[in-house]
């Protein structure tokens, strides 16, 4: 169950499969999960519960013990998955951490529908390179093993099972079929289906994803309330990823647990906080976001895997943090960005406490100088003070503004072009004061910026077109090997000249703002 959003071991009576036919019992058990990162409409009826529980019976979930608490029966997250699918959306995405038994939940829904509905046609595949063999293996181990134990005599079995390689299926007397196919099987992409299900969809190559999104939707045409389902763990890349496609498709049914994509990388550095990692809290994040903990998965097993796996792999598999490779999804939601705009005029003069920062395109294509200052009620104001194409004369503009405001300038020494521009300014008389950012402060500045934005505590101004343009296109990009991220361009390969320097500059200024002091040693509050 959950306590303040944290999953703890179930207490009291754990409902049996039979108990869950009662709607009140079902809803109470379903509620015992962490808050989802995204979940769409949930629907439960007498019929949908009967179907799911029949599927659960066929899979022997009423007698199989769960790994986390030792009880039998469906776990709460499995009920959520069932009810999301039973809302009847045509396209559906399920992204849950490893060991939440999401696959078993979908199997129970589908087997129950096949048993209790007439002429219900299902195609299932795994999006693996050797998907045909893997799908066949999973069909035999996940499904056939249990139904054969339930009905050991083929003559009295209420359906026919075929385990022939490449033709695996279950056929019911009511005309329903559950077919297991290779991902490229012509039958899977040219038949007719009530449900076309792609499991492990995060592993589909972009080419496989494109083929499936071209061929599968037409197989649903002509069926009553058909569904395409993609399920899996967090993908290593986003653009062109099949699972990500369905998770972000307008109008799709979605259930997803996982940490926010703007989580501070410092929180992911260790299982518990210590002297070296004072902000680390992986254990807490697991308890807050993994719906299997205390039910299907012991926390101790997750700890073992935290030590055994690479940081990136663990974050994808257990924290549902998608990789940055190929990310082309805009990071900043435009309605949220629009709300930051104040109707007040841009100040004629800067407050005495202000942070200045520059950002220059890695190839010197664009350059920005930005400022950040304190507002009232905890808000922060950010603004672009100067923006230009190329770097000619940029240093002079920076120097003049820094001297006028008597402020140091924040920059990224890890970007050679910024070092080139800063060096002569520091060597001048008097030298311009600077504040170089440490390597890991680059992703932290991005995280802090998004935190203020998402909290509604950021203030921007009219007439900042380059900043607005950057906010429309900026994405997350991988930074290092620990799962950290920074701001990036949406298509580095084909559009490397895209300008995000305004966002980088304001984020750096915002990050350094709290270190800036005024004449009296305290921040000066101005504005909205």
C-alpha positions, 0 to 999 in steps of 0.5 A: 500500500502507499503512505505519503506516496511511498509503497510499504508492505500490504497490511490487513486482508489481501484480497483473493481473486474471487474478492476482486469481483466486488467493485469496492474491493477492486477499487480499494486494492487498485488505489494502493500504488504510487502516484503515476507519472501519467495515467489516463482514464481508468474504467472497471465494470462487472464484465471487465473485472470478470474478464481480467479475473478469468485471465488471472485464473488461467495464469494461476495467479490465484495460487502463484505467490508474488515475489515481494510479499508472498501472497497470491493474486493480482497486484494493484498495478495490474488492476490499473493496467487492466482498467487503463486498457478497458477504457477502450482507447485505440492506441495504448502505451504502458511504461513501467519499471522492471518487475512490475508484472506488466506483461502478465497483466496484459496477458490476463486482460487478453486471455479473459477477453478471448475466453468470454467474448466471441471471435476475439482475435489477438496478435502478440509479438516481442520487439526483439531482433530474434522476436520470433524465437523469444515470443514463442519461448514466452508464449510457452513459459508465460502462458502454456505452462500454466494453462496446461497445469490447470487443464492437464488433459488436452481432451477436456481442455476448453481450448486448443493449444498449438506450440508448433514453432512459428504457429503458436496459438490458442484457439477457443470454441467461441472463435477467439484466437490468441496468436504469438508471432515474430515481429516481421510475420506477415500474418501479424501485419496483414491479418485482422485483430481486435488487439495487436500487442507489441511487448518489449516495445522499447527495443524496437529499432526505428525501422521496425517501429516505422514498419509496425506503425505503418502495417498494424493500424490497418489490421484494426480496421473493421473491428469493434473497439480494437486496440494496439498496445505497446508495453515495456520499460523506459527506452534508450532513445525517444525519437523513432521509438515505438513505445515512446510513440504510443506514450506520447500520441495524442488521445492514447491510453497511457499508464506510466510510473517513473521519476520526473525527467528533470530529476537532479542527477545528484539525487541518483548518485547513491542509494542513500545520502552520504558525505560524498553524495549528500543529495542522493536518494535512490532508495526513496525514489524507488519507493516513491515510483516503483509500483511493484515494491512490497508486492511483486519485488522486494526492495532488497533485490532492487538494491542488489541490482543498483550495485550490479548494473550501470547507472544508465541501465538501472535508471531506465529499468527501475526508475523508468528514466528514458535515455536521451539519445534521439530525443526530439520531444520539446522539453518545455511545454509552451502553455507553461512557458507562456504563463511565465510572461509578465505584462510589466515593462522590461526594467530600465535598469537592473537591480544591484543583485543580478547574475550575468551569464553567457552561452556560445554555440559550440561552433560559434554560430550564436552567442547570448548574454543573459541575466537573472535576478530575484523577484518577490514571493520566491520568483526569479526573473530571467532575461536576454540582455544581448543576442547575436549571430556569430561572435564578432564583437560579442566580448566587447558587449559582455565586457561593457555590460559587466562593468556597468553592472559591476558583476562577474560573468558566468561561463562554461570553461568546458566549451572551448569557444567560450574560453576563447572569448573570455580569455582576453576579457580576463587579461584586460585592465581592469580584468573582468571578473568571471565565475567558471562553472564546474562540469556537473554544474552544467546539468544542474543549471538545466535541472534548476531552470526546469524546476523553477519553470514547472513550479510557476516561479519563473518570470520572463518578458515580452520582446525576447524573441530569441529566448522564446524561439529557443524555448520552443525547440530545446530538448534534453541531451545526455551528459556524461555516463551517469544519467545526467542531462543538459539542454540540447538541440533537437536534431544535432546531426542534420540541424547542428546550427539550431540556437539554444544559447538563450536558454543555456545562458538564462539557466546558467545565470539563474543557477549562479544567482543565489551566490550573488550578493549586493552591497549589503550582502543580501538579495534585492527583491524587485519586480513581480 
